[in-house]
């Protein structure tokens, strides 16, 4: 029985408080599922074991707890591999093999330990759709995912989805409000992660750095010299790094990716399913080269594009497992501008956060790449004290300059205060407002403010 190799994953985790970054939330208990794979390892979801302080595994009908640790984790594609401290854990648990992408309308079986029960649960369902879907765990990336009406409940996460005695997916999310709908991670994404970690380190998914849009307007197609009813989608914009590489240009038309023809809507035929062409781009590993056929200057060209890892947009997605960086000076708390930070404004954060923050986080990179700051810094909070009592702007503002120095990362803020020769510190915010704090008073009060508010150290870098 393959269910014997499916395990329950019990996790005790602790997340940081993003707007008081020296503090943590209380430890919380949660559970998920996992399964044994080659090499005496257990696969599960990244979201099951994020921020873990302790991971305990339970085998099928075995009351003993077994300690495990994260060996590799990909928050991008929501997968993780665990190592178990004691090798005896794997006795009698055969590794499960990864199969092929299941066909739409074929039957699959999800297997795991949904919340509220100690016993393993099996549910059968039909594959209803295969498409690129935003992965909720990372929040800012879309990968291939498979939709099924088999029940996927909290606790099922990380468990295998079976077809014909092979694992054809890892259960990873449902969508609130959608009944009888669950999603699982398909074999292409699972295998990419496993091949990636083969060399002993996790790199992630490389990017081409282009935005591809449909090219279905017949007049525009004729203008570019293309068949009005033919295939090919247009490159609409390039990231800074793709532009510098000089291989692709705006208005290039993508005709083929790795031999697969691209439709005018930007899709390719993949294993019998029409999916967005990014699904093929995402098959590349770090530094692999992709062969593309493009249309430029009214003729076909073959080009080879090296795929590299780029993390410039990391702060626009959810961050995990590394406590937030911060610097406290005279009660002023500075921390990087991240999605996790703006989410502290509440569920309605998009309307509550300053427009400058939203612009910097999401739009600046595309509209004014030359002005992008590698790590924008915000004044997250002000710890009240007579030395900072005159500051009108209590908190939640993005910093532009301190003492005339443009703040591009947290270290710039630290240096700007340390190197100032004047008697006052001048802080200029992106909104245009300016605040001033007395240097000698600030340095005198600094330690006592840290002690008053129980801040163990003035920085974490």
PEBELWO-V868768 format. One record per backbone hydrogen bond with DSSP energy under -1.0 kcal/mol. NH is the residue of the N-H (numbers start at 1). CO is the residue of the C=O. Records with the same first field share a line. If there is no record, write none. Layout:
NH: CO ; CO
This chain:
4: 1
5: 2
6: 3
7: 34
8: 58
9: 32
10: 56
11: 30
12: 54
13: 28
14: 51
17: 23
20: 17
23: 20
25: 15
28: 13
30: 11
32: 9
33: 157
34: 7
35: 43
36: 5
37: 41
41: 37
42: 82
43: 35
44: 80
52: 49
53: 12
54: 12
56: 10
57: 66
58: 8
62: 59
66: 57
68: 55
69: 83
71: 81
72: 81
74: 79
79: 74
80: 44
81: 72
82: 42
83: 69
85: 67
89: 86
90: 87
91: 88
93: 90
96: 36
99: 167
105: 127
106: 103
108: 125
109: 162
110: 123
111: 160
112: 121
115: 154
117: 114
121: 112
123: 110
125: 108
127: 106
128: 147
129: 147
131: 145
133: 143
135: 141
139: 135
143: 133
145: 131
146: 184
147: 129
148: 182
149: 126
156: 153
158: 171
159: 156
161: 169
162: 109
163: 166
166: 163
167: 97
168: 161
170: 185
171: 159
172: 183
173: 183
178: 175
182: 148
183: 173
184: 146
185: 170
190: 186
191: 187
192: 188
193: 189
194: 190
195: 191
196: 192
197: 193
200: 197
207: 308
211: 237
213: 234
215: 264
221: 217
222: 218
223: 219
224: 220
225: 222
226: 221
230: 227
232: 262
233: 254
234: 213
235: 252
236: 211
239: 209
243: 239
244: 240
245: 241
246: 242
251: 235
252: 249
253: 295
254: 233
255: 293
256: 293
257: 260
258: 291
260: 257
262: 255
263: 267
266: 263
268: 275
270: 273
273: 270
275: 268
277: 266
279: 276
280: 277
281: 277
282: 278
283: 280
284: 281
287: 307
288: 285
290: 305
292: 303
293: 256
294: 301
295: 253
296: 299
299: 296
301: 294
303: 292
305: 290
307: 288
314: 311
316: 313
317: 314
318: 138
326: 460
327: 334
328: 458
329: 332
332: 329
333: 381
334: 327
335: 378
337: 376
339: 315
342: 338
343: 339
344: 341
345: 342
346: 343
349: 346
351: 348
352: 348
353: 349
358: 354
359: 355
360: 356
361: 357
362: 358
363: 359
364: 359
367: 363
368: 364
371: 368
372: 369
375: 408
378: 335
379: 397
380: 333 ; 378
383: 331
388: 385
389: 386
391: 388
394: 392
396: 379
397: 379
399: 377
400: 428
401: 428
402: 405
403: 426
405: 402
407: 400
412: 409
413: 409
414: 410
415: 411
416: 412
417: 413
418: 414
419: 415
425: 437
427: 435
428: 401
429: 433
430: 398
432: 429
435: 427
437: 425
439: 423
442: 438
443: 439
444: 440
445: 441
446: 442
449: 445
450: 446
451: 447
452: 448
453: 449
454: 451
455: 450
460: 326
